[in-house]
Amino acid sequence: MGSQNMSQSFTEDAALRIDIYSLLAHLFRKAPDAEVIDWLANLDVDAPNALIQTTGMSAAWPLLKLAAQKTLLTAAEDEYQDLFIGIGHGEIVPFGSWFLTGSLMEMPLAHLRHDLKKLGFQRDESVKEPEDHIAALLEVMTMLVSESNHSDQAEFFNRHIDTWFERFCQDLKKAKSAVFYSAVAELAWQFLSIEKIRFIDVKK
């Protein structure tokens, strides 16, 4: 019975991690639509799950829920445009190479492409952005968690997310246009910090 409970707990934990990675990837990929805003505005933030109730996460969820309740759809669209697209580029450039080297399309992207190929991922030709966009990295983690391979998750996270997510989240929280996305950044920072601890036993 004890083993069965542990297995069920692991499955629930993995499912929740997949959901959070997927949610964050969706929010960083494009502005939230009315359905997403409504879902977040009515989110049950008191769910009895250890990952949700972790100190930082337990504060981040209500913050995001409140932000969704106060956000108009057009405001969220304008905010996303100003933050991530802009004229030339937005206030935040959500690519690993930019945060690690100050330029796009640098060696961190080459290393990422090598690792993606090794993992069996192929580039979607319909996606124009480089693969080191934060949304793309979170999408990869969604798939790796679903495959239940801890070592692959750890290696990918440590090599391609841990190296810059804290700066990205903190810069996004402080960005001039960030209102709704300040709450998104807080959730991302809290969740990815937990993931960092999860994978700390695996060398980069």
N, C-alpha and C positions, 0 to 999 in steps of 0.2 A: 504493500500500500504506500509506504514511504517513497519507494522508487517511482511509483506511478504518479504521486503528487509532484515530485521533483520534475518529472518529464513534462507534466501538464504545465507547471510553472514556467519551465524553459520555453515551451511552445508559446505560451501567452506572452512572455517577455519578447521573444523573437517576432511575434506577430505585431506587437506594439511598436517595436523598433522599426519594422518594415513600414508601418503606417506613418510614423513620424518622419523617417527619411523621405517617404513619398510625398507627404504634405509639404515639407520644406522645399523639396525639389520643385514641386508644382508652383509654390509661391515665388521662388526665385527664377523660375522659367518664364512666367508671365504674370500680369496683374490678376488678382482674384476676380472671378465673375460673381454674379449675384448668389449663385448656389453655394459657393465656397464661403462667402462672407456670412450668409445665413447659417450655414453649418457651424462655423466658428462662433457666431454670436449665441448659439444655443448649445454649445459644447458642455458636456457634463465634466466639470473640472474636479469633482470629488470622487471620481472612480477609484475603487480600492485596488490600485496597482502600485507595486513598489517603485517602478520607474517613474510614474506620474507623481508619486508622493515624495520623491527625493527633494530635499530642501529647496534647491534652486528651481527645479522643475515645477514644484507645487506653487511657486510664486509666478512663474512665467506663463503658465496656462491661463489663470484668471486675467493677467495683463493682456494677453492676446485676445481673449474672449471680450473684454471690455473695449479694446481697440476696434474689434469687428463690429460691436454694437454701435459704436460712435462713427464708423466710417461709411460714407456714401460711396456708391459704386464709382461714380465719375471721379471722386477725390482719390480713390485707390488707383484708378487708371492713370490719372495725372501724376500721382506720386511715383508710381513705378516708372513712368516715362522719364521724369526728372532724375530719379535716382540711378537708373541702369541704362538709359538710352541717350537722352539729351541731344544736344547738337554736337556732333563729333564723338563725344562720349558723355555718360552721365556723371553724377557726383561720385558714384562708386563704380569701379571697373571690376566686375565679378569674375576675374580670371586668375588662376594660380600664378601664371607667369608674371602678370602685372605686379602682384603683391610680393613675389619672390625676387624679381629682377628689375622692376620698374618699366618693363616693356612687354609687349605681347609676342607670342610665337617664339619664345626662347627655349632654352634647354629643358626646363621643367616640363614643357609640353612634349618634347621629344621623348623624355623618359616615360611620361604618362602613356604616350602612344605605344611604346614598346611593351609596357605592362598590360595595357588593354589587349594588345594582340596576343600576348602570352596567356591571358585569361579567356581568350576566345571571343572577345567583343569586336564587332565590326562597326565602322563609322556609318551612321545614317546620312546618306547623301542629301537628304532633304533639310538637314540641320546645317546652317551656315556658320554658326559660331565654333571656335576651337573647342576641343574636347575638355579643356581645363576650366570651363565655365562651372561655377559652383553647383548649379542645378544638375549638370551632367555627372559630376562626381557623386552627388547624393543619389542620383538615379542608379549609378553603378553599385553603390553600397546597398541600395534596396534589393537589387538582384543577388548580390553576394550573401546578404543575410538570409534571403529566401532559400539559398542553396546550402545553408548551415555549415559552411566551411570556415571555421574560426581563423585559421592561419591566413587564408586568402583575404578575409575581411581585415585582419590586423595589418597585414603587409600593405594593402592598398590604402587603408586609412592613414597609417603612419607615414607613408611615402608621399601621399598626394593631398591629404586634407589637414592633418595635424600641423603641417609646416606653415599654414597661413590662415586657418579658420578664425583664430582668435583676433587677429588684426582686422580681418574682414568684418567680423561681427561687431567689434568695437567701433570701427569706422562707420559702419552702417547705422549703429545706434546714435551716433553723434552727427550724422549728416543733416544738413540744413532742411531738406525736404522730408526727412523721415518722421512720420507720425505712426501710421499703421505698421510700417516696416521696422520701426524701432522696436515694437513688440515682437515682430517676427525674428529680428536679430537676437533679442534676448532669449527667446526659446531656442534658437539655433545654437547660441553660445552655451546655454545650460546643457542641452542635450549632447552636443558634440564634446563638451568637457567630460561628461559621463562616459562617452564612448572612448575618449582618450585614456581614461583610467582603465577601462575594460581591456584595452589593447597594450597597456604599458609593459606587459611582461614579454612582448614580442619585439625583438630588435628591429630598428628601421633599416 
